[in-house]
Amino acid sequence: MQAQVHDDRLATIRAAFPKEGLFAEKEWLLSPDAFPIDRKSLADLEQLGHRLFVFQRACNQLYQLSVKGKQPEWVARYLDAGKPKELIEFSRRKEIRDDLPRVIRPDLIIAEIDSVPGGIGLTGWLNQTYSSFDNDIIGGANGMLEGFRAVVPNGAEIVISQESATYRPEMEWLAARLNEQAAVAVAGVGDSGSVRDHNRAGINDPGYSWQVMPAENYEPHDGRAVYRFFELFDLPNIPGIENALRANAEGRITITPPIKPYLEEKMWFALFWLQPLREFWRRELGDKYFIKLQEIIPYSWLLDPTPLPQHAVIPRLEIQDWREAAKFSQKDRDLLLKVSGFSPLGWGSRGIALGSDLPHADWEKRIEHALATFESSPTILQRFHKGRLFEHSYWDPDSGEVKVMKGRVRLCPYYFVETDRVKLRGALATIVPADKKFLHGMSEAILVPSKTQ
């Protein structure tokens, strides 16, 4: 009986696959089951979204106060390292001063927040597909669509660069579903006066649609919202971007996530732990959120090569010079090295290395490189904790059978800032073989939505 259920579910999943795919040239292992999350963990996840929003708001405030000299100047200096002067100046414009990312997706394995996350369309498709046979999917069938619509309620031009082209199919799927729903909503309007409501919402406006556009030849259209799906280090490869930035500065278009490279740095987790900023964080976050975030943000350091006084040591490592870290034993190297941001290596796990996985000579070489390039491309060091092992079913394409994988889970909840609320609309689980410490989607991984257990 269980085998038949699995076969039926797998058939449903395969039949639902868009013919254009979801990730360009990417495959993963299928599973007949969503990843179960117990109710307490789900409650924690739901609360995490608002805490991370408050944290990002405090980060935005800290940078601006640093620029004005009301907080230590080195905060802005660290965050601006390696960035073009014009981009720094644009990010400080008063017109976008309060703008924050409206999609928040933390990675709960490698402990970082992605403000330009992939997987929105994929998770939306997974939620829709699995909801056809499972009523407990987190976010339900349409949660991801509703969340994205709330971020850009009157439609948007989803602008994707060639660098991010892997994700184009999933965003085209997302745009198509949103346009279908808008068309159904208009067609379903009766004669009871609700036509006025739809007109007021903009649904009958020709601009009310979601379109995926290539960034490289994008020209802004006044009055339209832009959903940015490209990294800011990629701007030199987008010839007409100045027109879009000018239109944004003049209020003719909106851009989300905002053009604020300082908000997309991984070093915020290191700044969170710095003693000189402790009172700022306590005041801006409140004691409760400050303590809760201390529980989930792993201790992190900036690999700043500035020499310390002879009597000082680097907190918790008890070393006086970063080159002493190069001599750590393998046991003491459960530490992640991460390129902080504004680099082709700053996303997609490209610039991450786990010390305990590296030969000693490679670890030493990476430490030296991080110190040598700190002024142009800062690196952080972060405590790493292995995820728990879980067992999850998957279809083995080699044997044609459903098997069980013992693996670790990379959980990525998707939060959408919807007016004055932050809502959890879905959670993508990537289950990888037990010998893998951290990674993004790959052919050996199971990708499924999460469900309430």
Sine and cosine of phi, psi and omega as CSV:
sin_phi,cos_phi,sin_psi,cos_psi,sin_omega,cos_omega
0.00,0.00,-0.71,0.70,0.01,-1.00
-0.89,0.46,-0.63,0.78,0.02,-1.00
-0.88,0.47,-0.63,0.77,0.01,-1.00
-0.92,0.38,-0.65,0.76,0.05,-1.00
-0.86,0.51,-0.73,0.69,0.02,-1.00
-0.86,0.51,-0.71,0.70,-0.01,-1.00
-0.88,0.48,-0.69,0.72,-0.01,-1.00
-0.90,0.45,-0.68,0.73,0.00,-1.00
-0.91,0.42,-0.69,0.72,0.00,-1.00
-0.89,0.45,-0.61,0.79,0.05,-1.00
-0.90,0.44,-0.65,0.76,0.03,-1.00
-0.89,0.46,-0.69,0.72,-0.01,-1.00
-0.90,0.45,-0.73,0.68,-0.02,-1.00
-0.89,0.45,-0.65,0.76,-0.03,-1.00
-0.91,0.41,-0.46,0.89,-0.06,-1.00
-0.99,0.10,-0.20,0.98,-0.05,-1.00
-0.86,0.51,0.79,-0.61,0.10,-1.00
-0.90,0.44,0.63,-0.78,-0.03,-1.00
-0.91,0.42,-0.42,0.91,0.04,-1.00
-0.99,0.17,-0.14,0.99,-0.05,-1.00
0.99,0.11,-0.07,-1.00,0.02,-1.00
-0.83,-0.56,-0.61,0.79,0.12,-0.99
-0.85,-0.52,0.77,-0.64,0.00,-1.00
-0.90,0.43,0.86,-0.51,0.09,-1.00
0.85,0.52,0.52,0.86,0.05,-1.00
-0.83,-0.55,0.62,-0.78,0.07,-1.00
-0.75,-0.66,0.33,-0.94,0.08,-1.00
-0.53,-0.85,0.15,-0.99,0.00,-1.00
-0.99,0.13,0.70,-0.71,0.03,-1.00
-1.00,0.08,0.52,-0.86,0.07,-1.00
-0.72,-0.69,0.62,-0.79,0.06,-1.00
-0.98,0.22,-0.10,1.00,-0.11,-0.99
-0.81,-0.58,0.66,-0.75,0.17,-0.99
-0.95,0.30,0.29,-0.96,0.00,-1.00
-1.00,0.08,0.84,-0.54,-0.08,-1.00
-0.99,0.15,0.68,-0.74,0.07,-1.00
-0.81,-0.58,0.78,-0.62,-0.03,-1.00
-0.95,0.33,0.28,-0.96,-0.15,-0.99
-0.91,0.42,-0.57,0.82,0.03,-1.00
-0.92,0.40,-0.70,0.71,0.02,-1.00
-0.90,0.44,-0.60,0.80,0.04,-1.00
-0.91,0.42,-0.66,0.75,0.04,-1.00
-0.88,0.47,-0.64,0.77,0.05,-1.00
-0.89,0.45,-0.68,0.74,0.02,-1.00
-0.88,0.48,-0.69,0.72,-0.03,-1.00
-0.89,0.45,-0.61,0.79,0.01,-1.00
-0.96,0.28,-0.48,0.87,-0.05,-1.00
-0.87,0.49,-0.60,0.80,-0.07,-1.00
-0.84,0.54,-0.74,0.67,-0.02,-1.00
-0.93,0.37,-0.58,0.81,0.02,-1.00
-0.90,0.44,-0.65,0.76,0.01,-1.00
-0.94,0.35,-0.56,0.83,0.08,-1.00
-0.89,0.45,-0.72,0.70,0.02,-1.00
-0.89,0.45,-0.60,0.80,0.04,-1.00
-0.90,0.45,-0.73,0.69,0.00,-1.00
-0.90,0.44,-0.60,0.80,0.05,-1.00
-0.90,0.45,-0.64,0.77,0.03,-1.00
-0.93,0.38,-0.60,0.80,0.05,-1.00
-0.87,0.49,-0.71,0.71,0.03,-1.00
-0.86,0.51,-0.67,0.74,0.01,-1.00
-0.92,0.40,-0.68,0.73,-0.04,-1.00
-0.88,0.47,-0.70,0.72,-0.01,-1.00
-0.87,0.49,-0.73,0.69,-0.05,-1.00
-0.91,0.41,-0.61,0.79,0.06,-1.00
-0.92,0.38,-0.57,0.82,0.05,-1.00
-0.90,0.43,-0.68,0.73,0.02,-1.00
-0.87,0.49,-0.60,0.80,-0.03,-1.00
-0.99,0.13,-0.08,1.00,-0.01,-1.00
0.99,0.11,0.20,0.98,-0.01,-1.00
-1.00,-0.09,-0.11,0.99,0.20,-0.98
-0.71,-0.71,0.24,-0.97,-0.08,-1.00
-0.78,0.62,0.72,-0.70,-0.05,-1.00
-0.91,0.41,-0.40,0.91,-0.05,-1.00
-0.93,0.36,-0.30,0.95,0.05,-1.00
-0.88,0.47,-0.80,0.60,0.01,-1.00
-0.91,0.42,-0.58,0.81,0.00,-1.00
-0.89,0.46,-0.69,0.72,0.07,-1.00
-0.87,0.50,-0.74,0.67,-0.12,-0.99
-0.94,0.33,-0.42,0.91,0.00,-1.00
-1.00,-0.02,-0.09,1.00,-0.10,-1.00
-0.84,0.55,0.78,-0.63,0.10,-0.99
0.99,0.15,0.08,1.00,-0.08,-1.00
-0.98,-0.22,0.55,-0.83,0.03,-1.00
-0.88,0.47,0.57,-0.82,-0.03,-1.00
-0.84,0.54,-0.66,0.75,-0.05,-1.00
-0.89,0.45,-0.62,0.79,-0.01,-1.00
-0.94,0.34,-0.64,0.77,0.06,-1.00
-0.87,0.50,-0.72,0.69,-0.02,-1.00
-0.89,0.45,-0.65,0.76,0.00,-1.00
-0.90,0.43,-0.67,0.74,-0.04,-1.00
-0.89,0.45,-0.32,0.95,-0.02,-1.00
-0.99,-0.10,0.06,1.00,-0.04,-1.00
-0.88,0.47,0.65,-0.76,-0.04,-1.00
-0.92,0.40,-0.42,0.91,-0.02,-1.00
-0.90,0.44,-0.45,0.89,-0.02,-1.00
-0.89,-0.45,0.30,0.96,-0.12,-0.99
-0.79,0.61,-0.67,0.74,-0.09,-1.00
-0.99,-0.12,0.00,1.00,-0.04,-1.00
-0.93,0.36,0.70,-0.71,0.02,-1.00
-0.75,-0.66,0.37,-0.93,0.11,-0.99
-0.85,0.53,0.62,-0.79,-0.03,-1.00
-0.95,-0.32,-0.03,1.00,0.20,-0.98
-0.86,-0.50,0.82,-0.58,-0.03,-1.00
-0.86,-0.51,0.87,-0.49,0.02,-1.00
-0.76,-0.65,0.98,-0.19,0.09,-1.00
-0.98,0.19,0.44,-0.90,0.15,-0.99
-0.95,-0.30,0.90,-0.44,-0.14,-0.99
-1.00,0.02,0.15,0.99,0.13,-0.99
-0.97,-0.26,-0.81,0.59,-0.02,-1.00
-1.00,-0.07,0.19,0.98,0.19,-0.98
0.77,0.63,0.95,0.32,0.13,-0.99
-0.42,-0.91,0.25,-0.97,0.00,-1.00
-0.91,-0.40,0.77,-0.64,0.03,-1.00
-0.96,-0.27,0.87,-0.49,0.00,-1.00
-1.00,0.02,-0.23,0.97,0.07,-1.00
-0.82,-0.57,0.92,0.39,-0.19,-0.98
-0.99,0.13,0.62,-0.78,0.25,-0.97
-0.98,0.18,0.17,-0.99,0.10,-1.00
1.00,-0.09,-0.04,1.00,-0.02,-1.00
-0.91,0.42,-0.77,0.63,0.02,-1.00
-0.92,0.39,-0.66,0.75,0.02,-1.00
-0.86,0.52,-0.75,0.67,-0.01,-1.00
-0.91,0.41,-0.59,0.81,0.09,-1.00
-0.88,0.48,-0.68,0.73,0.02,-1.00
-0.92,0.40,-0.70,0.72,0.02,-1.00
-0.87,0.50,-0.71,0.71,0.00,-1.00
-0.88,0.48,-0.70,0.72,0.02,-1.00
-0.89,0.46,-0.71,0.70,-0.10,-0.99
-0.93,0.37,-0.74,0.67,-0.04,-1.00
-0.95,0.31,-0.45,0.89,0.04,-1.00
-0.91,0.41,-0.30,0.95,0.02,-1.00
-0.94,0.34,-0.30,0.95,0.06,-1.00
-0.73,-0.68,0.09,1.00,0.00,-1.00
-0.61,-0.79,0.88,-0.48,-0.07,-1.00
-1.00,0.10,-0.02,1.00,-0.12,-0.99
-0.95,-0.32,0.27,0.96,-0.01,-1.00
-0.91,0.42,0.75,-0.66,0.01,-1.00
-0.90,0.43,0.84,-0.54,-0.05,-1.00
1.00,-0.09,-0.30,0.95,0.00,-1.00
0.94,0.33,-0.11,-0.99,-0.09,-1.00
-0.90,0.43,-0.59,0.81,-0.15,-0.99
-0.89,-0.46,0.18,0.98,-0.07,-1.00
-0.85,0.53,-0.69,0.72,-0.02,-1.00
-0.91,0.41,-0.62,0.79,0.04,-1.00
-0.91,0.41,-0.69,0.72,0.00,-1.00
-0.90,0.45,-0.64,0.77,0.02,-1.00
-0.90,0.44,-0.72,0.70,-0.01,-1.00
-0.92,0.40,-0.63,0.78,0.04,-1.00
-0.88,0.47,-0.60,0.80,0.00,-1.00
-0.92,0.40,-0.50,0.86,0.01,-1.00
-0.95,0.31,-0.64,0.77,0.04,-1.00
-0.76,-0.64,0.97,0.26,-0.20,-0.98
-0.91,0.41,-0.40,0.91,-0.02,-1.00
-0.96,-0.27,0.51,0.86,-0.02,-1.00
1.00,0.06,0.17,-0.99,-0.03,-1.00
-0.29,-0.96,0.40,-0.92,0.21,-0.98
-0.99,-0.12,0.92,-0.38,-0.03,-1.00
-1.00,0.03,0.96,-0.27,-0.17,-0.98
-0.99,-0.17,0.90,-0.44,-0.12,-0.99
-0.88,-0.48,0.75,-0.66,0.02,-1.00
-1.00,0.06,0.24,-0.97,0.05,-1.00
-0.89,0.46,-0.57,0.82,0.03,-1.00
-0.85,0.53,-0.53,0.85,-0.03,-1.00
-0.97,-0.23,0.31,0.95,-0.14,-0.99
-0.88,0.47,-0.40,0.92,0.05,-1.00
-0.80,0.60,-0.56,0.83,-0.11,-0.99
-1.00,-0.05,-0.02,1.00,-0.03,-1.00
-0.84,0.54,-0.72,0.69,-0.03,-1.00
-0.85,0.52,-0.65,0.76,-0.02,-1.00
-0.93,0.38,-0.56,0.83,0.01,-1.00
-0.97,0.26,-0.50,0.87,0.10,-0.99
-0.92,0.38,-0.62,0.78,0.09,-1.00
-0.88,0.48,-0.71,0.70,-0.01,-1.00
-0.87,0.49,-0.74,0.67,-0.02,-1.00
-0.88,0.47,-0.67,0.74,-0.01,-1.00
-0.89,0.46,-0.67,0.74,0.00,-1.00
-0.91,0.40,-0.66,0.75,0.01,-1.00
-0.90,0.44,-0.66,0.76,0.03,-1.00
-0.91,0.40,-0.62,0.78,0.06,-1.00
-0.88,0.47,-0.71,0.71,-0.01,-1.00
-0.90,0.43,-0.63,0.78,0.02,-1.00
-0.90,0.43,-0.65,0.76,0.00,-1.00
-0.91,0.42,-0.66,0.75,0.03,-1.00
-0.90,0.44,-0.65,0.76,0.00,-1.00
-0.88,0.47,-0.67,0.74,0.00,-1.00
-0.93,0.38,-0.70,0.72,-0.01,-1.00
-0.90,0.44,-0.48,0.88,-0.06,-1.00
-1.00,0.04,-0.01,1.00,-0.02,-1.00
-0.93,0.37,0.77,-0.64,-0.01,-1.00
-1.00,-0.06,-0.34,-0.94,-0.05,-1.00
-0.98,-0.22,0.29,0.96,-0.13,-0.99
-1.00,-0.01,0.23,0.97,-0.01,-1.00
0.98,-0.19,-0.12,0.99,-0.04,-1.00
-0.95,0.30,-0.21,0.98,0.10,-1.00
-0.85,0.53,-0.69,0.73,0.01,-1.00
-0.86,0.51,-0.64,0.77,0.00,-1.00
-0.89,0.46,-0.66,0.75,-0.01,-1.00
-0.94,0.34,-0.63,0.78,0.05,-1.00
-0.89,0.46,-0.66,0.75,0.01,-1.00
-0.89,0.46,-0.58,0.82,0.00,-1.00
-0.97,0.23,-0.22,0.98,0.03,-1.00
1.00,-0.07,0.07,1.00,-0.12,-0.99
-0.91,0.42,-0.53,0.85,-0.01,-1.00
-1.00,0.01,0.02,1.00,0.06,-1.00
-0.96,0.26,0.70,-0.71,0.01,-1.00
-0.85,0.53,-0.44,0.90,0.00,-1.00
-0.98,0.20,-0.14,0.99,-0.06,-1.00
-0.98,0.18,1.00,0.08,0.03,-1.00
-0.30,-0.95,0.24,-0.97,0.05,-1.00
-0.90,-0.43,0.82,-0.57,-0.05,-1.00
-0.76,-0.66,0.68,-0.73,0.07,-1.00
-1.00,-0.06,0.79,-0.61,-0.07,-1.00
-0.74,-0.67,0.58,-0.82,0.07,-1.00
-0.95,0.32,0.70,-0.71,-0.04,-1.00
-0.93,0.37,-0.51,0.86,-0.17,-0.99
-0.90,0.43,-0.47,0.88,0.05,-1.00
-0.82,-0.57,0.49,0.87,-0.05,-1.00
-0.96,0.27,0.71,-0.71,0.14,-0.99
-0.84,-0.54,0.76,-0.65,-0.06,-1.00
-0.93,0.36,0.48,-0.88,0.07,-1.00
-0.86,-0.51,0.87,-0.49,-0.08,-1.00
-0.80,0.60,0.68,-0.73,0.04,-1.00
1.00,0.05,-0.09,1.00,-0.04,-1.00
-0.99,-0.12,0.51,-0.86,0.12,-0.99
-1.00,0.02,0.59,-0.81,0.06,-1.00
-0.91,-0.41,0.80,-0.60,0.18,-0.98
-0.99,-0.15,0.92,-0.40,-0.07,-1.00
-0.99,0.17,0.88,-0.47,0.09,-1.00
-0.86,-0.50,0.86,0.52,0.12,-0.99
-0.45,-0.90,0.49,-0.87,0.00,-1.00
-0.99,0.16,0.47,-0.88,-0.09,-1.00
-0.96,0.28,-0.38,0.92,0.09,-1.00
-0.92,0.40,-0.29,0.96,-0.07,-1.00
-1.00,0.08,-0.04,1.00,-0.09,-1.00
-0.84,0.55,-0.62,0.79,0.02,-1.00
-0.87,0.49,-0.35,0.94,0.01,-1.00
-1.00,-0.02,0.08,1.00,-0.02,-1.00
-0.88,-0.47,1.00,-0.01,-0.20,-0.98
-0.82,0.57,-0.65,0.76,-0.11,-0.99
-1.00,-0.09,0.30,0.95,-0.12,-0.99
-0.90,0.43,-0.44,0.90,-0.01,-1.00
-0.87,0.50,-0.58,0.81,0.01,-1.00
-0.90,0.44,-0.66,0.75,0.01,-1.00
-0.92,0.39,-0.66,0.75,0.01,-1.00
-0.90,0.43,-0.64,0.76,0.01,-1.00
-0.90,0.43,-0.68,0.74,0.01,-1.00
-0.90,0.44,-0.59,0.81,0.05,-1.00
-0.91,0.40,-0.71,0.70,-0.02,-1.00
-0.90,0.43,-0.53,0.85,-0.03,-1.00
-1.00,0.03,0.00,1.00,0.05,-1.00
0.98,0.19,0.22,0.98,-0.01,-1.00
-0.99,0.15,-0.43,0.90,0.11,-0.99
-0.69,-0.73,0.34,-0.94,0.17,-0.99
-0.94,-0.35,0.52,-0.86,0.03,-1.00
-0.79,-0.61,0.81,-0.59,0.12,-0.99
-0.71,-0.70,0.68,-0.74,-0.10,0.99
-0.87,0.49,0.49,-0.87,-0.07,-1.00
-0.91,0.41,0.36,-0.93,0.00,-1.00
-0.98,0.19,0.97,0.25,-0.02,-1.00
-0.72,-0.69,1.00,0.06,-0.05,-1.00
-0.87,0.50,-0.47,0.88,-0.02,-1.00
-0.91,0.42,-0.47,0.88,0.01,-1.00
-0.97,0.24,-0.25,0.97,-0.09,-1.00
-0.98,-0.19,0.25,0.97,0.03,-1.00
-1.00,0.08,0.65,-0.76,0.09,-1.00
-0.96,0.26,-0.28,0.96,-0.07,-1.00
-0.92,0.39,-0.16,0.99,0.02,-1.00
-0.85,0.53,-0.55,0.83,0.02,-1.00
-0.93,0.38,-0.52,0.85,0.08,-1.00
-0.96,0.30,-0.66,0.75,0.03,-1.00
-0.89,0.45,-0.54,0.84,0.01,-1.00
-0.86,0.51,-0.55,0.83,-0.09,-1.00
-1.00,-0.05,-0.07,1.00,-0.06,-1.00
-0.96,0.29,0.77,-0.64,-0.05,-1.00
-0.84,0.54,-0.65,0.76,-0.01,-1.00
-0.89,0.45,-0.30,0.95,-0.02,-1.00
-0.97,-0.24,0.04,1.00,-0.11,-0.99
-0.83,0.56,-0.73,0.69,-0.05,-1.00
-0.93,0.38,-0.56,0.83,0.07,-1.00
-0.87,0.49,-0.76,0.65,-0.03,-1.00
-0.88,0.47,-0.67,0.74,0.00,-1.00
-0.88,0.48,-0.65,0.76,-0.04,-1.00
-0.95,0.33,-0.71,0.70,-0.09,-1.00
-0.97,0.25,-0.57,0.82,-0.04,-1.00
-1.00,0.00,-0.43,0.90,-0.17,-0.98
1.00,0.09,0.51,-0.86,-0.08,-1.00
-0.84,0.54,-0.67,0.74,-0.06,-1.00
-0.88,0.47,-0.77,0.64,-0.01,-1.00
-0.92,0.39,-0.60,0.80,0.02,-1.00
-0.86,0.51,-0.73,0.69,-0.01,-1.00
-0.92,0.39,-0.68,0.73,0.00,-1.00
-0.89,0.45,-0.64,0.77,0.01,-1.00
-0.95,0.32,-0.51,0.86,0.10,-0.99
-0.88,0.48,-0.49,0.87,-0.01,-1.00
-0.96,0.28,-0.43,0.90,-0.08,-1.00
-0.93,-0.37,-0.36,0.93,0.02,-1.00
-1.00,0.04,0.90,-0.44,0.00,-1.00
-0.92,0.40,0.52,-0.86,0.00,-1.00
-0.86,0.50,0.73,-0.68,-0.08,-1.00
-0.69,-0.72,0.45,-0.89,-0.01,-1.00
-0.76,-0.65,0.51,-0.86,0.20,-0.98
-1.00,-0.01,0.76,-0.66,0.01,-1.00
-0.99,0.12,0.88,0.47,0.01,-1.00
-0.98,0.19,0.86,-0.51,-0.04,-1.00
-0.98,0.22,0.00,1.00,0.00,-1.00
-0.82,0.58,0.81,-0.58,-0.03,-1.00
-0.88,0.48,0.58,-0.81,0.06,-1.00
-1.00,-0.08,0.42,-0.91,0.16,-0.99
-0.86,0.50,0.41,-0.91,-0.09,-1.00
-0.87,0.49,-0.46,0.89,-0.06,-1.00
-1.00,0.02,-0.03,1.00,-0.08,-1.00
-0.98,-0.21,0.44,-0.90,0.08,-1.00
-0.71,-0.70,0.34,-0.94,0.07,-1.00
-0.97,0.24,0.82,-0.57,-0.11,-0.99
-0.82,0.57,0.65,-0.76,0.09,-1.00
0.94,0.35,-0.30,0.95,0.09,-1.00
-0.99,-0.17,-0.36,0.93,0.04,-1.00
0.82,0.57,0.66,0.75,0.10,-0.99
-0.87,-0.50,0.39,-0.92,-0.10,-1.00
-0.98,-0.19,-0.31,0.95,-0.04,-1.00
-0.59,-0.81,0.64,-0.77,-0.04,-1.00
-0.87,0.49,-0.42,0.91,-0.01,-1.00
-0.93,0.37,-0.32,0.95,0.11,-0.99
-0.93,0.37,-0.48,0.88,0.04,-1.00
-0.91,0.42,-0.46,0.89,0.02,-1.00
-0.90,0.43,-0.31,0.95,-0.02,-1.00
-0.99,-0.11,0.03,1.00,0.00,-1.00
-0.84,0.54,0.58,-0.81,0.10,-0.99
-0.95,0.32,0.26,-0.97,0.01,-1.00
-0.85,0.53,-0.61,0.79,0.00,-1.00
-0.88,0.48,-0.57,0.82,-0.04,-1.00
-1.00,0.02,0.05,1.00,-0.09,-1.00
-0.97,-0.25,0.54,0.84,0.16,-0.99
-0.98,0.20,0.89,0.45,-0.10,-1.00
-0.72,-0.69,0.68,-0.74,0.05,-1.00
-1.00,-0.10,0.75,-0.66,0.20,-0.98
-0.99,-0.14,0.78,-0.62,-0.04,-1.00
-0.72,-0.69,0.75,-0.66,0.23,-0.97
-0.92,0.40,0.77,-0.63,-0.20,-0.98
-0.94,0.35,-0.58,0.82,-0.04,-1.00
0.30,-0.95,-0.03,-1.00,0.00,-1.00
0.76,0.65,0.78,0.62,-0.02,-1.00
-0.35,-0.94,0.55,-0.83,0.11,-0.99
-0.84,0.54,-0.32,0.95,0.02,-1.00
-1.00,-0.02,-0.04,1.00,-0.12,-0.99
-1.00,0.07,0.01,1.00,0.00,-1.00
-0.63,-0.78,0.30,-0.95,0.04,-1.00
0.94,0.35,0.43,0.90,0.01,-1.00
0.91,0.42,0.22,0.98,-0.06,-1.00
-0.95,0.32,-0.57,0.82,-0.09,-1.00
-0.97,-0.24,0.48,0.88,-0.04,-1.00
-0.90,-0.43,0.70,-0.71,0.08,-1.00
-0.67,-0.74,0.67,-0.74,0.04,-1.00
-0.99,-0.14,0.87,-0.50,-0.10,-0.99
-0.82,0.57,-0.66,0.75,-0.06,-1.00
-0.94,0.33,-0.23,0.97,0.04,-1.00
-1.00,-0.02,-0.18,0.98,-0.09,-1.00
-0.99,-0.12,0.60,-0.80,0.22,-0.98
-0.86,0.51,0.47,-0.88,-0.09,-1.00
-0.83,0.56,-0.65,0.76,-0.04,-1.00
-0.90,0.43,-0.62,0.79,0.02,-1.00
-0.93,0.36,-0.65,0.76,0.05,-1.00
-0.86,0.50,-0.72,0.69,0.00,-1.00
-0.88,0.47,-0.66,0.75,-0.01,-1.00
-0.90,0.43,-0.64,0.77,-0.01,-1.00
-0.93,0.36,-0.61,0.79,0.07,-1.00
-0.88,0.47,-0.72,0.69,0.00,-1.00
-0.88,0.47,-0.66,0.75,-0.01,-1.00
-0.91,0.41,-0.66,0.75,0.01,-1.00
-0.88,0.48,-0.66,0.75,0.01,-1.00
-0.93,0.36,-0.63,0.77,-0.05,-1.00
-0.94,0.35,-0.47,0.88,-0.08,-1.00
-0.96,-0.29,0.20,0.98,-0.12,-0.99
-0.85,0.52,-0.65,0.76,-0.07,-1.00
-0.92,0.38,-0.46,0.89,-0.03,-1.00
-0.97,-0.26,-0.43,0.90,-0.05,-1.00
-0.48,-0.88,0.99,0.16,-0.10,-1.00
-0.86,0.51,0.55,-0.84,0.06,-1.00
-0.86,-0.51,0.57,-0.82,0.11,-0.99
-0.90,-0.43,0.33,-0.94,0.09,-1.00
-0.87,-0.48,0.65,-0.76,-0.13,-0.99
-0.59,-0.80,0.65,-0.76,0.11,-0.99
-0.86,0.51,0.67,-0.75,0.00,-1.00
-0.88,-0.48,0.74,-0.67,0.05,-1.00
-0.85,-0.52,0.82,-0.58,0.02,-1.00
-0.91,0.41,0.64,-0.77,0.07,-1.00
-0.96,0.28,0.36,-0.93,0.05,-1.00
-0.91,0.41,0.40,-0.92,0.07,-1.00
-1.00,0.01,0.67,-0.74,0.04,-1.00
-0.78,-0.63,0.36,-0.93,0.14,-0.99
-0.94,-0.33,0.72,-0.69,-0.02,-1.00
-0.56,-0.83,0.62,-0.78,-0.04,-1.00
-0.97,0.23,0.52,-0.86,0.08,-1.00
-0.43,-0.90,0.38,-0.93,0.05,-1.00
-1.00,0.00,0.85,-0.52,-0.01,-1.00
-1.00,0.04,0.93,-0.37,-0.06,-1.00
-0.92,0.40,-0.38,0.92,-0.01,-1.00
-0.96,0.27,-0.71,0.70,-0.04,-1.00
-1.00,-0.05,-0.29,0.96,-0.06,-1.00
0.95,0.32,0.41,0.91,-0.04,-1.00
-0.82,-0.57,0.37,-0.93,0.13,-0.99
-0.99,0.10,0.83,-0.56,0.00,-1.00
-0.84,-0.54,0.00,-1.00,0.01,-1.00
-0.88,-0.48,0.78,-0.62,0.07,-1.00
-0.98,-0.20,0.69,-0.72,0.17,-0.99
-0.99,-0.14,0.91,-0.41,-0.11,-0.99
-0.46,-0.89,0.00,-1.00,0.04,-1.00
-0.97,-0.25,0.45,-0.89,-0.11,-0.99
-0.92,-0.39,0.79,-0.61,0.18,-0.98
-0.99,-0.15,0.94,-0.34,-0.07,-1.00
-0.97,-0.23,0.81,-0.59,-0.01,-1.00
-0.82,-0.57,0.99,-0.12,0.10,-1.00
-0.97,0.24,0.55,-0.84,0.03,-1.00
-0.93,-0.37,0.87,-0.49,0.03,-1.00
-0.93,-0.36,0.65,-0.76,0.04,-1.00
-0.86,-0.50,0.75,-0.66,0.03,-1.00
-0.99,0.10,0.97,-0.25,-0.12,-0.99
-0.93,-0.38,0.99,-0.15,-0.11,-0.99
0.85,0.52,-0.95,-0.31,-0.05,-1.00
-0.95,-0.31,0.23,0.97,-0.02,-1.00
-0.81,-0.58,0.48,-0.88,0.07,-1.00
-0.92,-0.38,0.87,-0.50,-0.11,-0.99
-0.88,-0.47,0.69,-0.73,0.15,-0.99
-0.98,0.17,0.86,-0.51,-0.09,-1.00
-0.90,-0.43,-0.07,1.00,0.01,-1.00
0.15,-0.99,0.31,-0.95,0.01,-1.00
-0.57,-0.82,0.91,-0.42,-0.01,-1.00
-1.00,0.07,0.81,-0.59,0.05,-1.00
-0.95,-0.31,0.81,-0.58,0.10,-0.99
-0.92,-0.38,0.92,-0.40,-0.06,-1.00
-0.97,-0.24,0.83,-0.55,-0.10,-0.99
-0.87,-0.50,0.42,-0.91,0.01,-1.00
-0.81,0.59,0.50,-0.87,-0.14,-0.99
-0.86,0.52,-0.42,0.91,-0.03,-1.00
-0.99,0.14,-0.07,1.00,0.04,-1.00
-0.99,-0.10,0.77,-0.63,-0.04,-1.00
-0.99,0.12,-0.72,0.70,0.00,-1.00
-0.36,-0.93,0.56,-0.83,0.04,-1.00
-0.08,-1.00,0.23,-0.97,0.08,-1.00
-0.99,-0.13,-0.09,-1.00,-0.08,-1.00
-0.81,0.58,0.63,-0.77,0.02,-1.00
-0.40,-0.91,0.13,-0.99,-0.10,-0.99
-0.92,0.40,-0.35,0.94,0.02,-1.00
-1.00,-0.01,-0.02,1.00,-0.11,-0.99
-0.98,-0.21,0.48,-0.88,0.14,-0.99
-1.00,-0.09,0.76,-0.65,0.09,-1.00
-0.89,-0.45,0.86,-0.52,-0.01,-1.00
-0.58,-0.81,0.36,-0.93,0.16,-0.99
-0.97,0.23,0.21,-0.98,0.05,-1.00
-0.98,-0.20,0.45,-0.89,-0.01,-1.00
-0.73,-0.69,0.34,-0.94,0.12,-0.99
-0.98,0.20,0.76,-0.65,-0.02,-1.00
-0.99,0.10,0.00,0.00,0.00,0.00
